[in-house]
Amino acid sequence: MHQEVLKYICCPVCKKGLSLTIFRQDNENNIREGYLSCQCGALYPVIRGVPRLFSRELMRELIYLPYRWFLAEYDDRLPGPFTKEWHDFINNKAKGRSLKLSTASSFGYEWKRFSRLFEVYRLNFLNYIQPFKESDLKNKVILDAGCGVGRHTYWAAKFGAKQVIGLDLSDAVEPADENCRHLKNVNIIQADIYNLPFGEIFDFIFSIGVLHHLPDPEAGFRSLTRFLKPAGIILIWVYGRLNNNAAVYFYEPIRKITRHINKKALVVICYPFAGAVHGFNRLADLMSKLPLTKKVASFLPFQYYRLFPFEVKLNDAFDVLATPKSRYYKIEKIRNWFKNAGFSESKLSYLRKKSIIAYSKK
């Protein structure tokens, strides 16, 4: 976390500014441990370089148990009422998990397991934000809503953004911080898309592959739109219903079973699926070099993955089988999201005939 982030974030409860108390910094003055406090009495720990800006309910569910070590390390330096509540919760562990928390857990494991960034993600990001180009992001304040390990956050920053905030509900924020910490125009935060710690500060908001996994996707979209500056742009990418029968009628029924499998075991199960995709890709590469089969090569399945390394194919296979919930949309449904949120005009198009890119200016 860079101290400059205080210019962009606020208390998600009362929307007032936050004060910073630092426990530990690294050699580059990145703040690694500490807490943010508000006049309203709310407190938000900074753990492993990431501010955890949650409501009390989510703080209990996502922070108090997984990060008990932080409480043990800094018990005597945290405000007494905060440590008491944390201790009380640990001593009376809550049971039961909502879809929101199950989704956070699944994606948290996924992005910690598949945390590497690859050069090919540059073109991948530009593909998702079309028709916008690198130059359209220069000097902008940008929100990556659902940043995962920061692969889009990273490239938005490299394209010259003034500031990029990468946001995620899950603890994928930790590998995201590792991937982007050296970039001075990036800050990663952990927060809830329905209760965000911002004002109207963003020139550009993008959410790629996130909204269709939420308990209430349209409410998540509307929440994001509230933080756009006048004339700011919001862009989303979601699964489409058109031409997606394989996902709806094949992947979804399988997922009802596989999402309950132990995550480490599921990764092993995904190797044959990823291997099959990789095999088709290598066969297509070989055939494209031979005069007699060159034209046929482009008709082999999984063409989209030919430029990606095997790890990305394994990651996507895991994503298909592990995600708790996905939705698939017709383009008119997404158009109505924009209308309902007060946008007079929106641009929508299909990407690879199976997913939807939609954007509009405030």
C-alpha positions as a Markdown table, in Angstrom:
| # | Residue | x | y | z |
|---|---|---|---|---|
| 1 | Met | 0.0 | 0.0 | 0.0 |
| 2 | His | 1.3 | 3.4 | -0.9 |
| 3 | Gln | 0.3 | 6.3 | 1.3 |
| 4 | Glu | -1.0 | 8.2 | -1.7 |
| 5 | Val | -4.1 | 5.9 | -1.6 |
| 6 | Leu | -5.5 | 8.0 | 1.2 |
| 7 | Lys | -6.4 | 10.6 | -1.5 |
| 8 | Tyr | -8.7 | 8.1 | -3.1 |
| 9 | Ile | -10.4 | 6.0 | -0.4 |
| 10 | Cys | -12.7 | 6.9 | 2.5 |
| 11 | Cys | -14.7 | 5.1 | 5.2 |
| 12 | Pro | -17.3 | 2.8 | 3.6 |
| 13 | Val | -19.6 | 3.5 | 6.6 |
| 14 | Cys | -19.7 | 7.3 | 6.7 |
| 15 | Lys | -17.7 | 8.4 | 3.6 |
| 16 | Lys | -15.3 | 10.5 | 5.7 |
| 17 | Gly | -11.5 | 10.6 | 5.3 |
| 18 | Leu | -9.3 | 8.0 | 7.0 |
| 19 | Ser | -6.2 | 8.4 | 9.2 |
| 20 | Leu | -3.3 | 6.0 | 8.9 |
| 21 | Thr | -1.3 | 4.3 | 11.7 |
| 22 | Ile | 1.8 | 2.5 | 10.5 |
| 23 | Phe | 3.2 | -0.6 | 12.2 |
| 24 | Arg | 5.6 | -1.8 | 9.5 |
| 25 | Gln | 7.0 | -0.6 | 6.1 |
| 26 | Asp | 9.3 | -2.3 | 3.6 |
| 27 | Asn | 12.5 | -0.8 | 2.2 |
| 28 | Glu | 10.6 | 1.0 | -0.5 |
| 29 | Asn | 8.2 | 2.6 | 2.0 |
| 30 | Asn | 5.3 | 0.4 | 1.0 |
| 31 | Ile | 3.1 | 0.1 | 4.1 |
| 32 | Arg | 2.8 | -3.5 | 5.0 |
| 33 | Glu | 1.1 | -3.5 | 8.4 |
| 34 | Gly | -1.0 | -0.9 | 10.2 |
| 35 | Tyr | -4.6 | 0.3 | 10.3 |
| 36 | Leu | -6.9 | 3.0 | 9.0 |
| 37 | Ser | -9.3 | 4.8 | 11.4 |
| 38 | Cys | -12.2 | 7.1 | 10.9 |
| 39 | Gln | -13.9 | 9.7 | 13.1 |
| 40 | Cys | -17.0 | 7.6 | 13.2 |
| 41 | Gly | -15.0 | 4.9 | 15.2 |
| 42 | Ala | -14.6 | 2.4 | 12.4 |
| 43 | Leu | -11.2 | 0.7 | 12.1 |
| 44 | Tyr | -9.7 | -1.1 | 9.0 |
| 45 | Pro | -6.5 | -3.1 | 9.3 |
| 46 | Val | -3.8 | -3.0 | 6.7 |
| 47 | Ile | -2.5 | -6.6 | 6.4 |
| 48 | Arg | 0.2 | -7.7 | 4.1 |
| 49 | Gly | 0.2 | -4.4 | 2.3 |
| 50 | Val | -3.6 | -4.4 | 1.6 |
| 51 | Pro | -6.2 | -2.2 | 3.4 |
| 52 | Arg | -9.2 | -4.4 | 4.4 |
| 53 | Leu | -12.1 | -1.9 | 4.1 |
| 54 | Phe | -15.1 | -4.0 | 5.2 |
| 55 | Ser | -18.3 | -3.6 | 7.1 |
| 56 | Arg | -18.3 | -5.2 | 10.5 |
| 57 | Glu | -20.1 | -8.3 | 9.3 |
| 58 | Leu | -17.7 | -9.0 | 6.5 |
| 59 | Met | -14.7 | -8.1 | 8.7 |
| 60 | Arg | -15.8 | -10.9 | 11.0 |
| 61 | Glu | -16.3 | -13.4 | 8.2 |
| 62 | Leu | -13.3 | -12.6 | 6.0 |
| 63 | Ile | -10.6 | -11.1 | 8.3 |
| 64 | Tyr | -11.0 | -12.1 | 12.0 |
| 65 | Leu | -10.4 | -15.9 | 11.6 |
| 66 | Pro | -7.9 | -16.0 | 8.6 |
| 67 | Tyr | -5.7 | -13.3 | 10.1 |
| 68 | Arg | -5.6 | -14.2 | 13.7 |
| 69 | Trp | -1.8 | -13.9 | 13.5 |
| 70 | Phe | -2.2 | -10.1 | 12.9 |
| 71 | Leu | -4.2 | -9.8 | 16.1 |
| 72 | Ala | -1.6 | -11.8 | 18.0 |
| 73 | Glu | 1.3 | -9.7 | 16.6 |
| 74 | Tyr | -0.2 | -6.3 | 17.2 |
| 75 | Asp | -2.7 | -6.8 | 20.0 |
| 76 | Asp | -1.1 | -4.2 | 22.2 |
| 77 | Arg | -0.9 | -1.6 | 19.4 |
| 78 | Leu | -4.5 | -1.9 | 18.2 |
| 79 | Pro | -7.4 | 0.1 | 19.9 |
| 80 | Gly | -8.9 | -1.9 | 22.8 |
| 81 | Pro | -12.5 | -2.1 | 21.6 |
| 82 | Phe | -11.4 | -3.5 | 18.2 |
| 83 | Thr | -9.2 | -6.2 | 19.7 |
| 84 | Lys | -11.9 | -7.1 | 22.2 |
| 85 | Glu | -14.4 | -7.6 | 19.3 |
| 86 | Trp | -11.9 | -9.6 | 17.4 |
| 87 | His | -11.1 | -11.9 | 20.4 |
| 88 | Asp | -14.8 | -12.4 | 21.1 |
| 89 | Phe | -15.5 | -13.5 | 17.6 |
| 90 | Ile | -12.6 | -15.9 | 17.5 |
| 91 | Asn | -13.9 | -17.4 | 20.8 |
| 92 | Asn | -17.4 | -17.8 | 19.3 |
| 93 | Lys | -16.8 | -18.9 | 15.8 |
| 94 | Ala | -19.7 | -18.2 | 13.5 |
| 95 | Lys | -21.0 | -21.0 | 11.2 |
| 96 | Gly | -22.6 | -21.0 | 7.8 |
| 97 | Arg | -21.5 | -19.3 | 4.5 |
| 98 | Ser | -23.4 | -17.2 | 2.1 |
| 99 | Leu | -23.0 | -17.3 | -1.7 |
| 100 | Lys | -20.9 | -14.1 | -1.4 |
| 101 | Leu | -18.5 | -15.7 | 1.0 |
| 102 | Ser | -18.3 | -19.0 | -0.9 |
| 103 | Thr | -17.5 | -17.1 | -4.0 |
| 104 | Ala | -14.8 | -15.1 | -2.2 |
| 105 | Ser | -13.3 | -18.3 | -0.8 |
| 106 | Ser | -13.3 | -20.1 | -4.2 |
| 107 | Phe | -11.7 | -17.2 | -6.1 |
| 108 | Gly | -9.3 | -16.6 | -3.3 |
| 109 | Tyr | -8.0 | -20.1 | -3.6 |
| 110 | Glu | -8.0 | -19.9 | -7.4 |
| 111 | Trp | -6.0 | -16.7 | -7.7 |
| 112 | Lys | -3.5 | -17.7 | -5.0 |
| 113 | Arg | -2.9 | -21.0 | -6.9 |
| 114 | Phe | -2.7 | -19.3 | -10.3 |
| 115 | Ser | -1.0 | -16.0 | -9.5 |
| 116 | Arg | 1.6 | -15.5 | -12.2 |
| 117 | Leu | 1.2 | -12.7 | -14.8 |
| 118 | Phe | 2.1 | -13.3 | -18.4 |
| 119 | Glu | 3.0 | -11.0 | -21.3 |
| 120 | Val | 0.0 | -12.3 | -23.3 |
| 121 | Tyr | -2.3 | -10.7 | -20.7 |
| 122 | Arg | -1.5 | -7.3 | -22.3 |
| 123 | Leu | -3.3 | -8.2 | -25.5 |
| 124 | Asn | -5.9 | -10.0 | -23.5 |
| 125 | Phe | -6.7 | -6.9 | -21.5 |
| 126 | Leu | -6.9 | -4.7 | -24.7 |
| 127 | Asn | -9.3 | -7.3 | -26.2 |
| 128 | Tyr | -11.6 | -7.0 | -23.2 |
| 129 | Ile | -11.7 | -3.2 | -23.1 |
| 130 | Gln | -12.2 | -2.7 | -26.9 |
| 131 | Pro | -12.8 | -0.2 | -28.5 |
| 132 | Phe | -10.6 | 1.6 | -25.9 |
| 133 | Lys | -6.9 | 1.7 | -26.4 |
| 134 | Glu | -3.8 | 2.2 | -24.3 |
| 135 | Ser | -3.9 | 6.0 | -24.8 |
| 136 | Asp | -7.5 | 6.2 | -23.5 |
| 137 | Leu | -6.2 | 5.1 | -20.0 |
| 138 | Lys | -3.3 | 7.6 | -19.8 |
| 139 | Asn | -3.5 | 10.0 | -16.8 |
| 140 | Lys | -6.9 | 8.5 | -15.7 |
| 141 | Val | -7.9 | 7.5 | -12.2 |
| 142 | Ile | -9.1 | 3.9 | -12.7 |
| 143 | Leu | -11.0 | 1.2 | -10.8 |
| 144 | Asp | -10.5 | -2.5 | -11.6 |
| 145 | Ala | -13.6 | -3.9 | -9.9 |
| 146 | Gly | -12.8 | -7.6 | -9.2 |
| 147 | Cys | -9.1 | -7.5 | -9.9 |
| 148 | Gly | -8.1 | -11.1 | -9.0 |
| 149 | Val | -4.3 | -11.3 | -9.1 |
| 150 | Gly | -4.1 | -7.9 | -10.8 |
| 151 | Arg | -3.5 | -8.9 | -14.4 |
| 152 | His | -5.7 | -6.1 | -15.8 |
| 153 | Thr | -4.7 | -3.7 | -13.0 |
| 154 | Tyr | -1.1 | -4.2 | -13.9 |
| 155 | Trp | -1.6 | -3.3 | -17.6 |
| 156 | Ala | -3.9 | -0.4 | -16.9 |
| 157 | Ala | -1.0 | 1.0 | -14.8 |
| 158 | Lys | 1.6 | 0.3 | -17.4 |
| 159 | Phe | -0.5 | 2.1 | -20.0 |
| 160 | Gly | 0.1 | 5.3 | -18.0 |
| 161 | Ala | -2.9 | 5.7 | -15.7 |
| 162 | Lys | -2.5 | 8.3 | -13.0 |
| 163 | Gln | -3.8 | 5.8 | -10.4 |
| 164 | Val | -5.3 | 2.4 | -10.6 |
| 165 | Ile | -7.2 | 0.9 | -7.6 |
| 166 | Gly | -7.5 | -2.9 | -7.8 |
| 167 | Leu | -10.4 | -4.1 | -5.8 |
| 168 | Asp | -11.4 | -7.6 | -4.8 |
| 169 | Leu | -13.6 | -9.3 | -2.2 |
| 170 | Ser | -11.3 | -12.3 | -1.8 |
| 171 | Asp | -7.8 | -12.7 | -0.5 |
| 172 | Ala | -6.6 | -12.8 | -4.1 |
| 173 | Val | -5.7 | -9.2 | -3.1 |
| 174 | Glu | -2.4 | -10.6 | -1.7 |
| 175 | Pro | -1.0 | -12.0 | -4.9 |
| 176 | Ala | -2.3 | -8.9 | -6.7 |
| 177 | Asp | -0.3 | -6.7 | -4.3 |
| 178 | Glu | 2.7 | -8.9 | -4.9 |
| 179 | Asn | 2.3 | -8.5 | -8.7 |
| 180 | Cys | 1.8 | -4.7 | -8.6 |
| 181 | Arg | 3.6 | -3.5 | -5.5 |
| 182 | His | 6.5 | -2.1 | -7.5 |
| 183 | Leu | 4.1 | 0.1 | -9.6 |
| 184 | Lys | 3.8 | 3.5 | -7.8 |
| 185 | Asn | 0.5 | 4.2 | -9.5 |
| 186 | Val | -1.3 | 1.1 | -8.2 |
| 187 | Asn | -3.0 | 0.3 | -4.9 |
| 188 | Ile | -4.8 | -2.9 | -4.1 |
| 189 | Ile | -7.7 | -2.9 | -1.6 |
| 190 | Gln | -10.0 | -5.6 | -0.2 |
| 191 | Ala | -13.6 | -4.4 | -0.1 |
| 192 | Asp | -17.2 | -5.3 | -0.9 |
| 193 | Ile | -18.5 | -4.2 | -4.3 |
| 194 | Tyr | -21.9 | -3.4 | -2.7 |
| 195 | Asn | -20.3 | -1.1 | -0.1 |
| 196 | Leu | -17.3 | 0.7 | -1.6 |
| 197 | Pro | -15.0 | 3.1 | 0.2 |
| 198 | Phe | -14.9 | 5.9 | -2.5 |
| 199 | Gly | -16.5 | 9.1 | -3.6 |
| 200 | Glu | -17.1 | 10.1 | -7.3 |
| 201 | Ile | -13.4 | 9.9 | -8.2 |
| 202 | Phe | -13.0 | 7.6 | -11.2 |
| 203 | Asp | -12.5 | 8.5 | -14.8 |
| 204 | Phe | -12.7 | 4.9 | -15.9 |
| 205 | Ile | -14.2 | 1.8 | -14.2 |
| 206 | Phe | -13.9 | -1.6 | -15.6 |
| 207 | Ser | -15.2 | -4.9 | -14.3 |
| 208 | Ile | -14.1 | -7.9 | -16.4 |
| 209 | Gly | -15.6 | -11.4 | -15.6 |
| 210 | Val | -16.9 | -10.5 | -12.2 |
| 211 | Leu | -20.5 | -9.3 | -12.2 |
| 212 | His | -22.0 | -12.6 | -13.5 |
| 213 | His | -20.7 | -14.3 | -10.3 |
| 214 | Leu | -22.3 | -12.0 | -7.8 |
| 215 | Pro | -25.4 | -12.7 | -5.7 |
| 216 | Asp | -27.1 | -9.7 | -7.3 |
| 217 | Pro | -25.2 | -8.7 | -10.4 |
| 218 | Glu | -27.3 | -5.7 | -11.4 |
| 219 | Ala | -27.0 | -4.2 | -7.9 |
| 220 | Gly | -23.2 | -4.7 | -8.1 |
| 221 | Phe | -23.2 | -2.8 | -11.4 |
| 222 | Arg | -25.3 | 0.1 | -10.0 |
| 223 | Ser | -23.0 | 0.3 | -7.0 |
| 224 | Leu | -20.0 | 0.8 | -9.4 |
| 225 | Thr | -21.7 | 3.6 | -11.4 |
| 226 | Arg | -22.0 | 5.8 | -8.3 |
| 227 | Phe | -18.3 | 6.3 | -8.2 |
| 228 | Leu | -17.8 | 7.7 | -11.7 |
| 229 | Lys | -16.9 | 11.3 | -12.2 |
| 230 | Pro | -19.1 | 13.3 | -14.6 |
| 231 | Ala | -18.2 | 12.1 | -18.1 |
| 232 | Gly | -16.5 | 9.0 | -16.6 |
| 233 | Ile | -16.7 | 5.7 | -18.4 |
| 234 | Ile | -17.8 | 2.3 | -17.1 |
| 235 | Leu | -17.1 | -0.9 | -19.0 |
| 236 | Ile | -18.2 | -4.4 | -18.1 |
| 237 | Trp | -17.6 | -7.8 | -19.6 |
| 238 | Val | -20.1 | -10.6 | -18.8 |
| 239 | Tyr | -21.0 | -14.1 | -20.0 |
| 240 | Gly | -23.5 | -14.0 | -22.9 |
| 241 | Arg | -26.3 | -16.4 | -23.3 |
| 242 | Leu | -26.2 | -16.5 | -27.2 |
| 243 | Asn | -24.1 | -19.4 | -28.6 |
| 244 | Asn | -23.3 | -20.6 | -25.1 |
| 245 | Asn | -25.3 | -23.8 | -24.9 |
| 246 | Ala | -22.2 | -25.8 | -23.9 |
| 247 | Ala | -21.7 | -23.7 | -20.8 |
| 248 | Val | -25.4 | -23.5 | -19.8 |
| 249 | Tyr | -26.3 | -27.2 | -20.4 |
| 250 | Phe | -22.9 | -29.0 | -19.9 |
| 251 | Tyr | -20.6 | -27.0 | -17.7 |
| 252 | Glu | -23.3 | -25.7 | -15.3 |
| 253 | Pro | -24.7 | -29.2 | -14.4 |
| 254 | Ile | -21.1 | -30.5 | -13.9 |
| 255 | Arg | -20.2 | -27.5 | -11.8 |
| 256 | Lys | -23.0 | -28.4 | -9.3 |
| 257 | Ile | -20.9 | -31.4 | -8.4 |
| 258 | Thr | -17.4 | -30.3 | -8.9 |
| 259 | Arg | -17.7 | -27.0 | -6.9 |
| 260 | His | -18.0 | -29.1 | -3.7 |
| 261 | Ile | -14.7 | -31.0 | -4.4 |
| 262 | Asn | -11.6 | -30.2 | -2.3 |
| 263 | Lys | -9.8 | -27.4 | -4.3 |
| 264 | Lys | -6.4 | -29.1 | -4.3 |
| 265 | Ala | -8.0 | -32.3 | -5.6 |
| 266 | Leu | -9.9 | -30.3 | -8.2 |
| 267 | Val | -6.8 | -28.8 | -9.6 |
| 268 | Val | -5.5 | -32.4 | -10.2 |
| 269 | Ile | -8.8 | -33.3 | -11.9 |
| 270 | Cys | -8.4 | -30.3 | -14.2 |
| 271 | Tyr | -5.0 | -31.4 | -15.7 |
| 272 | Pro | -6.5 | -33.8 | -18.3 |
| 273 | Phe | -9.0 | -31.1 | -19.5 |
| 274 | Ala | -6.3 | -28.5 | -19.7 |
| 275 | Gly | -4.0 | -31.1 | -21.4 |
| 276 | Ala | -6.6 | -31.7 | -24.1 |
| 277 | Val | -6.9 | -28.0 | -24.8 |
| 278 | His | -3.2 | -27.7 | -25.0 |
| 279 | Gly | -2.9 | -30.7 | -27.3 |
| 280 | Phe | -5.4 | -29.3 | -29.7 |
| 281 | Asn | -3.5 | -26.0 | -29.7 |
| 282 | Arg | -0.1 | -27.6 | -30.4 |
| 283 | Leu | -1.7 | -29.7 | -33.2 |
| 284 | Ala | -3.2 | -26.5 | -34.7 |
| 285 | Asp | 0.3 | -24.9 | -34.5 |
| 286 | Leu | 1.8 | -27.9 | -36.3 |
| 287 | Met | -0.9 | -28.1 | -39.0 |
| 288 | Ser | -0.7 | -24.4 | -39.7 |
| 289 | Lys | 3.0 | -24.8 | -40.7 |
| 290 | Leu | 2.2 | -27.5 | -43.3 |
| 291 | Pro | 0.8 | -26.5 | -46.7 |
| 292 | Leu | -1.7 | -29.3 | -46.9 |
| 293 | Thr | -3.3 | -28.7 | -43.5 |
| 294 | Lys | -2.7 | -25.0 | -43.0 |
| 295 | Lys | -6.4 | -24.1 | -43.8 |
| 296 | Val | -7.8 | -26.9 | -41.7 |
| 297 | Ala | -5.8 | -25.8 | -38.6 |
| 298 | Ser | -8.0 | -22.8 | -37.9 |
| 299 | Phe | -11.1 | -25.1 | -37.6 |
| 300 | Leu | -9.7 | -27.1 | -34.6 |
| 301 | Pro | -11.4 | -26.3 | -31.3 |
| 302 | Phe | -10.0 | -24.0 | -28.6 |
| 303 | Gln | -8.4 | -21.5 | -31.0 |
| 304 | Tyr | -8.7 | -18.8 | -28.4 |
| 305 | Tyr | -6.1 | -20.5 | -26.1 |
| 306 | Arg | -3.3 | -20.9 | -28.7 |
| 307 | Leu | -1.3 | -17.9 | -27.5 |
| 308 | Phe | -1.7 | -18.8 | -23.8 |
| 309 | Pro | 0.7 | -21.0 | -21.7 |
| 310 | Phe | -0.5 | -24.3 | -20.2 |
| 311 | Glu | -0.9 | -22.7 | -16.8 |
| 312 | Val | -3.6 | -20.3 | -18.1 |
| 313 | Lys | -5.5 | -23.3 | -19.6 |
| 314 | Leu | -5.3 | -25.1 | -16.3 |
| 315 | Asn | -6.5 | -22.0 | -14.5 |
| 316 | Asp | -9.5 | -21.6 | -16.8 |
| 317 | Ala | -10.4 | -25.3 | -16.4 |
| 318 | Phe | -10.4 | -24.9 | -12.7 |
| 319 | Asp | -12.4 | -21.7 | -13.0 |
| 320 | Val | -15.1 | -23.5 | -15.0 |
| 321 | Leu | -15.4 | -26.3 | -12.4 |
| 322 | Ala | -14.9 | -24.5 | -9.1 |
| 323 | Thr | -17.0 | -21.3 | -9.4 |
| 324 | Pro | -20.0 | -21.4 | -7.1 |
| 325 | Lys | -22.4 | -19.5 | -9.4 |
| 326 | Ser | -22.4 | -18.0 | -13.0 |
| 327 | Arg | -25.1 | -16.3 | -15.0 |
| 328 | Tyr | -25.4 | -15.9 | -18.8 |
| 329 | Tyr | -27.1 | -12.8 | -20.2 |
| 330 | Lys | -28.9 | -11.7 | -23.3 |
| 331 | Ile | -27.7 | -8.4 | -24.6 |
| 332 | Glu | -31.0 | -6.6 | -24.0 |
| 333 | Lys | -30.8 | -7.5 | -20.3 |
| 334 | Ile | -27.4 | -5.8 | -20.0 |
| 335 | Arg | -28.7 | -2.8 | -22.0 |
| 336 | Asn | -31.5 | -2.5 | -19.4 |
| 337 | Trp | -28.9 | -2.4 | -16.6 |
| 338 | Phe | -27.5 | 0.8 | -18.1 |
| 339 | Lys | -30.9 | 2.3 | -18.6 |
| 340 | Asn | -32.0 | 1.5 | -15.1 |
| 341 | Ala | -28.8 | 3.1 | -13.8 |
| 342 | Gly | -29.6 | 6.3 | -15.6 |
| 343 | Phe | -27.3 | 6.1 | -18.7 |
| 344 | Ser | -29.0 | 7.6 | -21.7 |
| 345 | Glu | -26.8 | 5.7 | -24.2 |
| 346 | Ser | -24.7 | 2.5 | -24.0 |
| 347 | Lys | -22.6 | 0.6 | -26.5 |
| 348 | Leu | -22.9 | -3.2 | -26.5 |
| 349 | Ser | -21.2 | -5.8 | -28.6 |
| 350 | Tyr | -20.4 | -9.5 | -28.6 |
| 351 | Leu | -16.8 | -10.8 | -28.0 |
| 352 | Arg | -16.0 | -14.1 | -29.7 |
| 353 | Lys | -19.8 | -14.5 | -30.2 |
| 354 | Lys | -20.3 | -15.8 | -26.6 |
| 355 | Ser | -19.7 | -12.9 | -24.2 |
| 356 | Ile | -20.8 | -9.2 | -24.0 |
| 357 | Ile | -18.8 | -6.0 | -23.7 |
| 358 | Ala | -20.8 | -3.0 | -22.7 |
| 359 | Tyr | -19.8 | 0.5 | -21.8 |
| 360 | Ser | -21.2 | 4.0 | -21.4 |
| 361 | Lys | -20.2 | 7.5 | -20.3 |
| 362 | Lys | -21.8 | 9.1 | -17.3 |
